[in-house]
Amino acid sequence: MSENARQAAGAHAASVVELAQKLIWCPSRAGIDDYGPLLAVLEDWLSGHDLPHRRLYDATEEPVGLLVELSGGRPGPWWTLDACVDTAPYGDETAWSFPPACGDITDGRLLGRGAADSKLAAAMFCHIAAELKPHADALHGGLAVLLDVDEHTGRFGGARAYLADPAAARPAGVLIGYPGLDEVVVGGRGLWRATLAVHAASGHSGSRRTVVGAISRAAHLVRLLDAAELPATDSDSGFPLPPKLTVTALHGGQGFSITPDRCELNVDIRTTPGFEAHAAEALVREAVARLDAELPGPRPTDVVPVAAWPPFRLTEDEQPARALLHAAADAGLTVRAKIAGPSNIGNFLAGEGIPATAGFGVPYEGLHGFDERADLAELPRVHAVYRQAVLNLLRADRRR
């Protein structure tokens, strides 16, 4: 990486931080806050830098993101920088040592909800687009910057609207700006989720007649699921993590005197290339069948799948992982490729056939917790890495 590139990134650092602060000052907790003020800040900045952009909307005409599109002057694939600008909730605000929307800088750290995930990355990506705009005629394909305000809901509404937009060029790959300096996330376990409804005869809890209630039947089902045998790590595919099953919710009953006739539970299964969604569903249905045979109810247990994302894994030689890892190495960083346990938007993109990296950024603390903060010391180097990776992807002679 050239010294000029590093100096350029350093020169833009103060402006990146200033924009990130303005974004933090606009609370954008998913499903809680109005995104209008936040989107207005971004639109003002983009308009001031003459960057073409437009809002993205869901089926109900609610805004779910902003899309910046920078066309190159030569033919080639498009690549996307993606950062969410909605955030997790604050949680218990009394546990914070500073106001969650303060945006202050203390001891070289940017403070506030979204500082790490991912308003600083959003600000940086906007600046990279502005830096490349004067040179667009020499670039191949194009660069999109997706700023998603429907990511922390789990709906990924901005990404969905982007990919469904017939006017948008479909990206050849996506670089997602989650934080963390030591790793580039190149894969993750998938998931299969379902709600199970267990039924029973209702009755009075004081009745002489013994009734096996829905909660008791559900508890038996939880034991069956907990005892279900999952395969070990799939060494054949090279995927380093095993599948995992967790019962994450149990709802049923009311008061004390009624034996409930229905109890619902949520099941989350993290999937791998050797144990994908169909295998997860088969395992759950087998446990349900055992429950209905061992403790029969008035009707079969319902299994309602609610989400399924595939696992994904890029090799270090696949784009855009290659470009990002090489740029990090050129910047003097020791960065490892990582397969993540939790799922992320990269799984959604994998289901669309789009390769993605899902994490490389500044060091951080308190992500999704209290006292969220992002370390600014490495911002110029992270900025330079992303800028160089994008340039490598948009220059035909460097994409090989």
N, C-alpha and C positions, 0 to 999 in steps of 0.2 A: 504494500500500500504506500502510495507516494506521500511525501511530507506535505505537499500542497493539499492533499485530500484531508489530512489530519488537521491542518491549520484551518481549512474551510469549515470543517465540522466544529472546531473550537470557536470560531468566530460566530457561528450561529447558535451556540449553546444558550446565551442569555435570552435570545429571542424565543427559542424553544421553551425555556423555563417560563418565560413571561406568558406565553400562550397556554401552557399547561396550568399555570396558576389561575388564569381566567376561567378555564374549564372546571377546575376544582371549586371555584367560587360559585359555580352553578350546580347545586345538588341534582343528581340524575340517578337516584336509586331506582332500580328496576321495579316497575309496577307501582311506584309511590309518587315520584316527582314528575312534573311537567317538563318535557325535554325541549320545549320551545326556546327558553333563554339560552340553553347550551348550544342548540343548533344555530341560533342567531350569532353567537360568538364565533363559531366556526365559519359560518357563511360570510361574516364581515371580513374575517382574516383572508379567506380564500378569494373573495372579490377584490380585496386590496392588493392581492398578489396576482391578479388577472388569471386565476386558475379556473378552468371550466368545471362546474360542479352542479349537482342537482340532488334534490331529496328523493329518497326511496320510500314507498308506501306499501302497507300490507293490504289485504283484501278489504279491510274496513276503512281504508283511506287514512289510517293513522301513520304518521311518519315513523319509520323504523331505521333510518340511516341517511347518511350523505355519501354520495359517490363522486369522487374526483377522477377525471379522465384526461390523461395526457397522451396524445397520439404522437408516435414517432413518424419521421418522414420517410421511412423505408419499411418494406414488408417484413413481417415476423410475428411471433406470438406475443400475447399480452401477459403481463405478470401483475400481481396484486399485493399491495401492502395493506394489512387489515389490523385495525385496532378498535376495541370496543370503547365507547365513551359513556355508556351506562355503567352503573356500579352495583356492588353488593350493598345491602342496607348498613346502617351505622351500628346496629345492635344497641347495647347498653351504653348510651352516651356518657354516663357518669364514669365508665371505665376508661374513657379516653383522657389523656393528659393535655390535650389541646382540642379545640373545636374541630369536628370532622370536616368542615368545609373551609378551613382557614387558609389553606394554600401557602402557609408561611415557609420560610427557609431557615432552618436551624442546624448549626453544625454541619453544613454542607448537604443537608437532606431536605427534600421537598415533602411537606407534611399534608395529610388529608386524604379522605376517601377518593380513590381513583388515581392517586399519585403513582402507585405501582401498577394498578390494573384498571385501565391502561391509558390514562389521559396523557401521561408524559410521552408514551409511544405514539399516540395520535398526533400530538404536536410535532414530534420529530418527523413523522411520515409526511405531514403537510409541508414541512420545510424541505424535505428531500424532493418532493414534487416541484416546489418552487425553484429549487436549485437546478433541477434538470430541465425546466421549461425553456431556458434560452438555448439549450443544446438539442431540442427535440428533433430537429430536422435530421440530425446525424444518427438518431436512434432507430433501432428496428422494433417493429411491433408497437407496444404501448405500455404505459404504466397506469394502473388504477389504484386509488387509495379508497378503501372502504372504511367508513366510520360508522360503526353499528351501535344503535341505541336500543337494541332488542336482543342483547347477547346474554346478560345475566338472568333473564327470564328462562333461559334454556330453549327458547324458541328459535334463536338465531334468525330473527326476522329480517334483519338487514342483509345477511348473506343470502337468505332465500329470495328476497326481492331482487337482489343483484343478479343472481343466476337466472331468475325467471324473466328478467327484463330483456325483451328482444332487441332493444337498442344498444345494449351493453355487449362488448366483446367478451366472449367466454375466456377466462384466464387459463393459461397453461400451468400455472402454479400459484400458490399463495404463501406469503410470509406473514405470520401472525405475531404481533408485537407483545406477547406476554413477557414479563420480566424474568431476570435471572441471568447472571453473567457467565456461569461456568458450563452451561449446557445449551445445546440446540435440540429441542424436542422434535424428533423425526418419526414418532409413532406413538400409539397409545392403545390400550385395551378398548374394545368396543363395549356396548352394553345391550342388554335386553331387559325391559321392565314390564311388569304386569301388575294389575290389581286382581286379587283373588277374593271372591265373595263366598263365604262359608255359611250354610243355612242349617237351621235346626227348628224343632217345634218350640213355640214359646210357652211360657207357663209362669205360675207364681213361684217365687223362690222358696216360699214356706209350704208349698203343696206336699202332701204325702207321696205323690207320684214323683219318682226320680226322673228328671229331664236332663239329658246331656245338652247343654246350651251351646249356642254358636261360638261363644268365646272359648269354651272348653275344646270344642272341635277344632277351632283355629289354633289353639295352643298345641294340639296334637300335630297339626299340619306344620307348624313352625319347627317342632322337633324332627319331623320327617325331612324337612328341607335342610335343617342344620346338619343332619346326618347323611345327606346325599353325597355320593362320592363324585368328586370332580377330578378331572385328569390333572396330572402334574404338568410342569412346564413342557411346552411342545418343542422339543429339541430339533425335530425334523424341519420346522419352519424357521428356526433361529430366533423365535420370539421369546424373550427372556422372562416373561411373567406368566404365572398360571391364571386360570379363570378364578372368579370369586363370587360367592352368593351371599347376599345379605338381606334379611327381612328388615325393612326400614320404617314400617308403620303398621299399627294395629288399631282398628277403630270398631267399637261395638258396644252395645248396651247403654242403659240410662238408669240412673237411680240405683235402688237396692232390691226392690221387691219383684222385679220381672226378670225371668230367664230370657235373654235375648234370642231372637230368631234369625239374626244376621250379624256377621262380623266380617269386616274387610281387612285385608292385609296387603301391603305393598312389598314386592320382591324386586330387588335390583341384582342382576347378574352381570359381572364384567366378563366380556368374552375375548377370545383369542383366535388366531387363525386355525388352531386345531379344535376349537370349541366355540362355534359361532352361534348365531341367534337360533337356528333351527334345533341345535343340540340343547341349548338352554331351555327352549320351550318344551322340548320332549322331556327333559328332566323334571320340570315343574309339573307337567301333566301326569307323569308317572307317580309323583308324590301325591297329587290330588286324587288319582285313582285309588291309591293305597288308603288314603284317608276315607274315601267314600265306601270302600270295602270293609275296613276295620271298624269304623264308627259311622254306620249309615245315617244319612239325614233324609229329610223329606224330599229333597231334590239335589241333583248333582252340584258340586261346587263349580262356580263360574270362574273361568280364566279369561281375563280381558287384557291382551297385550296393549301397552300404551306407547312404547318407544323401542326402536331398535337402530343402533348405529354399528357399522362394521369396525373391527379393529383395523389399524393401518400401520404400515411400516415402510419407510423409505430407506434404501441403502445410502451410504454416505456419498455414493457416486451419482445418485439421482438428483435432478433439479426439482425444487430450488435448494435442497439441502446442500448440494455440492457448492453452490455459489456462496451461501452463507458461511459454511464451515471454512472454505478457503479464504474468504475475506477476513474472518476472525483470526485465522492463523497468520495471515499477512500483517495483521495489526498487532501481532505479538501476544495474542491471547491463547491460552490452553483451554480449549473448549471440547467437551465430549458430546457425542451424539447420544441421546437418551430416548428410551421407550418409557412413556409415562403410564402410571397406574390408573389415574383418573382419566376419563374421556374429556374431550374438548372439541372445539369447532373443527379441528382437523379431521375428526371422525365423520362429521357431517359432510365435509368436503370430499373425503375418501368415498363416501357413498355416492357422490356425484362424479366420481372418476377424476378428481382434481387433487394432485399431490400438494402437501402443505407441510411447512415447518410450524411449530406451535410453541415457540418460546425461545427467546434470546433477548436480553435487555439489561438494564442496570440492576445492581443489587438492591434488595428491598427487605422490608419487615412489615408485619401486620396485614398482609394481604387477606381480605375477607374478615379480618379480626379488628381489634382496636389498635389505635396509634399507627395506622398505615403510613409508611414513608418510603421514599425512593432516594437512594444515594446518588448524588449528582456528580461525584468525582469522575465516574467512568462514562458520563453521558457523551462527551466528545468522541470517545473511542467507539462506543456503541453506534453513535450516529454515523461515523465514518465507515464502520463495518457494513451497515445496511445500505448506505449510499454506494459503496463499492460493489456489494452483491447485486444490487439492482443494475448498476452500469454493466457488470459482467453479463447479466442476463439479457440486456438490451443491446449489446454489441455482438453482432453475428460472429465475429472472429474469436470471441471469448466464451461462447455458449457451449462449445464442444467439450 
